[in-house]
Amino acid sequence: MLGQLDLVGTRSHSKFVPDDYLYNSAEVRLAVLQGLLDSDGGPVTQADRTCRIQYTTTSIVLRDDVIALVQSLGGVAYTRRREAEGRPQGSALGKHRHDSHIVDIRLPEGIEPFRLARKRDTYHAAGGGGRPMRFIDSIEPAGREETVCIQVAAEDSLYVTQDYLLTHNTLNDAFIILDEAQNTNPEQMKMFLTRLGFDSKIVITGDVTQVDLPNGTKSGLRQVRDILDGVPDVHFSMLTSQDVVRHKLVGRIVDAYEQYDSRNGK
């Protein structure tokens, strides 16, 4: 069995979690993580904070596999490196030959990280894992590609992306309103419209006489009528000065702008 999993001959710095276990049921992934934490992990307590878990390994691959297991179970993990050179030896014989990788872990409430009683008791006595959260540090441009919309089979349209992030690309069973739509550009309008899901309706409102976009930027609301006019189940309602319910002078202003747009071909 170990030979089939390529585990024969692995050393501390070359350990890894075989794919058969890394991509398995939640129960199996949790059992693997518990085994790793029971042997080379432990609870870390801090004043006025819930207890976190710390795992240490000299294997870069195993470090990444542990992070993947944690994220797949809804937790968060942060890693740092302790260089071998100059590190206190402790019980090690001679010098450390490999850098140590420390993984700080927080798991959601209800996920039991330890089977070993002494570690489990310390973990729960200190308040457990708390509420792990992931944050966006920065967003950097990576190029431009044609948008591809997909529909997954799940009723709620949720699916797991890279790094076990849960997302969706449609809005099901919803009534969605986009107001001030004259200030969307064509790309934003397309992105919004293509999020429509099953049993949902979208209402878009806006005034094309009050576009506040930068000079040279087209209004998505102006353009969308030319693109979608005549498409089944898409309806356009054009309001005029007769529909204005504000001061009567507002109606005259609307008329004046419409006449101006007509004269200038807008």
C-alpha positions as CSV (number, residue, x, y, z in Angstrom):
1,M,0.0,0.0,0.0
2,L,2.8,2.5,0.9
3,G,4.5,1.6,-2.4
4,Q,1.3,2.4,-4.4
5,L,1.1,5.8,-2.7
6,D,4.8,6.5,-3.3
7,L,5.4,6.9,0.4
8,V,8.2,4.3,0.7
9,G,11.5,6.0,1.4
10,T,10.1,9.4,2.2
11,R,12.0,11.4,4.9
12,S,10.9,14.1,7.2
13,H,11.6,16.8,4.6
14,S,9.9,14.9,1.7
15,K,6.7,13.8,3.3
16,F,3.4,14.6,1.6
17,V,-0.3,13.7,1.7
18,P,-1.2,11.3,-1.2
19,D,-3.9,12.7,-3.6
20,D,-6.2,9.7,-2.7
21,Y,-6.5,11.2,0.8
22,L,-6.1,14.9,-0.1
23,Y,-9.1,14.8,-2.4
24,N,-11.4,12.6,-0.5
25,S,-14.6,13.0,1.6
26,A,-14.7,15.6,4.4
27,E,-14.5,12.8,7.0
28,V,-11.3,11.4,5.5
29,R,-9.7,14.8,5.1
30,L,-10.4,15.6,8.7
31,A,-9.1,12.3,9.9
32,V,-5.8,12.9,8.0
33,L,-5.5,16.4,9.4
34,Q,-6.2,15.1,12.9
35,G,-3.5,12.5,12.6
36,L,-0.9,15.1,11.5
37,L,-1.8,17.5,14.2
38,D,-1.8,14.8,16.9
39,S,1.8,14.0,15.9
40,D,3.4,17.3,14.9
41,G,0.9,20.0,16.0
42,G,-0.7,21.4,19.1
43,P,-2.9,24.2,20.5
44,V,-1.4,27.6,21.1
45,T,-3.1,29.9,23.7
46,Q,-3.0,33.7,23.9
47,A,-4.6,36.1,26.3
48,D,-8.0,37.4,25.2
49,R,-7.9,35.4,22.0
50,T,-9.4,32.1,21.0
51,C,-7.0,29.2,20.7
52,R,-5.2,28.6,17.4
53,I,-3.4,25.5,16.2
54,Q,0.2,25.3,15.2
55,Y,1.8,22.6,12.9
56,T,5.5,22.2,12.1
57,T,7.2,20.3,9.3
58,T,10.4,20.4,7.3
59,S,8.6,19.4,4.1
60,I,7.5,22.1,1.8
61,V,5.0,19.8,0.1
62,L,3.5,18.6,3.3
63,R,3.2,22.2,4.5
64,D,1.1,23.0,1.4
65,D,-0.9,19.8,1.8
66,V,-1.8,20.7,5.4
67,I,-2.9,24.2,4.2
68,A,-5.1,22.6,1.5
69,L,-6.7,20.3,4.1
70,V,-7.4,23.2,6.4
71,Q,-8.9,25.4,3.7
72,S,-11.0,22.5,2.4
73,L,-12.6,22.2,5.8
74,G,-13.4,25.9,6.0
75,G,-10.4,27.0,8.0
76,V,-7.5,29.5,7.4
77,A,-3.8,28.9,7.6
78,Y,-0.8,31.1,7.6
79,T,2.8,29.9,7.2
80,R,6.2,31.2,8.1
81,R,9.7,29.7,7.7
82,R,12.4,29.2,10.4
83,E,15.8,28.8,8.8
84,A,17.9,25.9,9.8
85,E,21.0,27.9,10.2
86,G,21.3,29.3,13.7
87,R,18.1,27.6,15.0
88,P,18.4,26.2,18.5
89,Q,19.1,22.5,18.4
90,G,16.8,21.3,21.2
91,S,16.8,17.5,21.0
92,A,18.2,17.4,17.5
93,L,21.6,15.8,17.0
94,G,24.1,18.1,15.3
95,K,23.0,20.9,13.1
96,H,19.5,21.3,11.5
97,R,19.8,20.4,7.9
98,H,16.4,21.7,6.7
99,D,14.3,24.8,7.3
100,S,11.2,24.4,9.4
101,H,7.8,25.5,8.2
102,I,5.3,26.6,10.8
103,V,1.6,26.7,9.9
104,D,-0.8,28.7,12.1
105,I,-4.3,27.3,11.8
106,R,-7.8,28.3,12.8
107,L,-10.7,26.0,12.2
108,P,-14.4,26.7,12.3
109,E,-16.4,26.0,15.4
110,G,-17.5,22.4,15.4
111,I,-14.4,21.0,13.6
112,E,-12.4,18.9,16.0
113,P,-8.6,19.2,15.2
114,F,-7.3,16.7,17.7
115,R,-8.0,13.1,18.7
116,L,-5.3,13.1,21.3
117,A,-7.0,13.8,24.6
118,R,-4.5,16.1,26.2
119,K,-4.3,18.3,23.1
120,R,-8.0,18.3,22.6
121,D,-8.7,19.2,26.2
122,T,-6.3,22.2,26.1
123,Y,-7.8,23.4,22.8
124,H,-11.3,23.4,24.2
125,A,-10.4,24.8,27.6
126,A,-8.9,27.8,25.7
127,G,-12.1,28.5,23.8
128,G,-11.6,26.5,20.6
129,G,-10.9,27.9,17.1
130,G,-13.1,30.9,16.9
131,R,-14.3,32.4,13.6
132,P,-11.7,32.0,10.8
133,M,-11.8,34.7,8.1
134,R,-10.0,35.3,4.9
135,F,-9.2,38.8,3.5
136,I,-8.3,40.3,0.2
137,D,-4.9,42.0,0.6
138,S,-4.7,43.4,-2.9
139,I,-6.0,43.1,-6.4
140,E,-3.5,43.3,-9.2
141,P,-4.3,43.3,-13.0
142,A,-3.4,40.1,-14.7
143,G,-4.6,40.8,-18.3
144,R,-7.8,40.9,-20.2
145,E,-9.7,37.8,-21.4
146,E,-13.1,37.2,-22.9
147,T,-15.7,36.6,-20.2
148,V,-16.9,33.0,-19.9
149,C,-20.2,32.4,-18.0
150,I,-20.9,28.9,-16.7
151,Q,-23.9,27.3,-14.9
152,V,-23.2,24.6,-12.4
153,A,-25.7,21.9,-11.5
154,A,-26.1,22.9,-7.9
155,E,-29.5,24.5,-7.1
156,D,-27.9,27.5,-5.4
157,S,-25.2,27.9,-8.2
158,L,-22.4,27.7,-5.6
159,Y,-19.1,26.1,-6.5
160,V,-15.6,25.9,-5.2
161,T,-12.8,27.7,-7.0
162,Q,-9.0,27.7,-6.5
163,D,-7.8,27.6,-2.9
164,Y,-11.3,26.3,-1.8
165,L,-13.0,29.7,-2.2
166,L,-16.8,29.3,-2.4
167,T,-18.4,31.5,-5.1
168,H,-21.2,31.6,-7.6
169,N,-21.9,33.4,-10.9
170,T,-25.7,33.7,-11.0
171,L,-28.5,35.2,-8.9
172,N,-31.3,32.7,-8.4
173,D,-34.7,33.2,-6.9
174,A,-34.1,37.0,-6.7
175,F,-35.5,40.3,-7.7
176,I,-32.5,42.5,-8.6
177,I,-32.6,46.3,-9.1
178,L,-29.8,48.3,-10.7
179,D,-30.4,52.0,-10.2
180,E,-28.5,54.9,-11.8
181,A,-27.5,52.5,-14.6
182,Q,-26.6,55.3,-16.9
183,N,-23.3,55.4,-15.0
184,T,-22.3,51.9,-15.9
185,N,-19.9,51.4,-18.8
186,P,-20.8,48.7,-21.4
187,E,-18.5,46.1,-19.8
188,Q,-20.2,46.6,-16.4
189,M,-23.7,46.4,-17.9
190,K,-22.8,43.1,-19.6
191,M,-21.3,41.6,-16.4
192,F,-24.4,42.6,-14.5
193,L,-26.9,41.2,-17.0
194,T,-25.2,37.9,-17.3
195,R,-25.5,37.2,-13.6
196,L,-29.3,36.5,-14.0
197,G,-30.2,33.1,-12.6
198,F,-33.2,30.9,-12.6
199,D,-36.6,32.3,-11.3
200,S,-35.1,35.8,-11.1
201,K,-36.0,39.1,-12.6
202,I,-33.8,42.2,-13.2
203,V,-35.0,45.7,-13.3
204,I,-32.6,48.4,-14.5
205,T,-33.4,52.1,-14.1
206,G,-31.5,55.2,-15.1
207,D,-31.6,58.5,-16.9
208,V,-29.5,58.8,-20.0
209,T,-29.6,62.6,-19.7
210,Q,-27.6,62.5,-16.5
211,V,-24.5,60.5,-17.3
212,D,-21.6,61.2,-15.0
213,L,-19.0,58.9,-16.6
214,P,-15.6,60.2,-17.5
215,N,-15.2,61.9,-20.9
216,G,-15.0,59.3,-23.7
217,T,-16.7,56.5,-21.7
218,K,-19.9,55.1,-23.2
219,S,-22.9,54.6,-21.1
220,G,-23.9,51.0,-20.8
221,L,-27.5,52.0,-20.4
222,R,-27.4,53.9,-23.7
223,Q,-25.9,51.0,-25.5
224,V,-27.9,48.2,-24.1
225,R,-31.1,49.2,-25.9
226,D,-29.4,48.9,-29.3
227,I,-28.1,45.5,-28.4
228,L,-31.1,43.9,-26.7
229,D,-34.0,45.5,-28.4
230,G,-36.2,42.8,-29.7
231,V,-34.7,40.0,-27.6
232,P,-37.5,37.8,-26.1
233,D,-38.3,38.4,-22.5
234,V,-36.5,41.8,-22.5
235,H,-38.7,44.8,-22.2
236,F,-37.8,48.5,-22.4
237,S,-40.0,51.2,-20.8
238,M,-39.1,54.8,-21.9
239,L,-40.4,57.5,-19.5
240,T,-41.1,61.0,-20.7
241,S,-41.8,64.4,-19.1
242,Q,-45.4,63.2,-18.7
243,D,-44.2,60.7,-16.1
244,V,-42.3,63.2,-14.0
245,V,-43.9,63.6,-10.6
246,R,-41.6,66.3,-9.3
247,H,-42.0,70.0,-9.8
248,K,-43.5,70.9,-13.2
249,L,-40.4,72.7,-14.2
250,V,-38.5,69.3,-14.0
251,G,-40.8,68.1,-16.8
252,R,-39.8,71.1,-19.0
253,I,-36.1,70.5,-18.2
254,V,-36.4,66.8,-19.3
255,D,-38.1,67.9,-22.6
256,A,-35.3,70.4,-23.2
257,Y,-32.6,67.8,-22.8
258,E,-34.4,65.3,-25.0
259,Q,-34.7,68.0,-27.7
260,Y,-31.0,68.8,-27.3
261,D,-30.0,65.1,-27.6
262,S,-32.1,64.8,-30.8
263,R,-30.4,67.8,-32.4
264,N,-27.0,66.4,-31.5
265,G,-27.6,62.8,-32.5
266,K,-27.3,61.3,-29.0
